[in-house]
């Protein structure tokens, strides 16, 4: 993950989206301290709570808001934390994003990666220059 992806400097989204982003990131940080099966179960429940898919612009704004919020956290908040935070923030707003875990292949080395995914669109807020391909191992 490049520094541009990890730390968004632009504030985006409405006040409600920024508040949901902060709450989603906080929940993600707590959930990632538990066993992974509990995290997966919580994400599945959260996805059921979402009634509709986001449009591309709103999804980008929400992911950007979570990344912007992660700058305030003194610990590690990389792809796993921000992607899970984005999915949970969307669920708090009654909307739906998928959480994908897998790898990004580029010229070596391979990177394990997590990202929010918008069904029918693909990865949200991800660097997708020529030569980079996402390979999904798990989608929730």
Secondary structure, DSSP 8 states (H G I E B T S, - for coil): --HHHH---S--S-HHHHHHHHHHHHHHHHHTTS-HHHHHHHHHHHHHH--EE--HHHHHHHHHHHHHHHTT-SS---HHHHHHHHHHHHHHTTEE-EEEEEEEESSSS-EEEEEEEETTTEESS----TT-EEEEEEE-
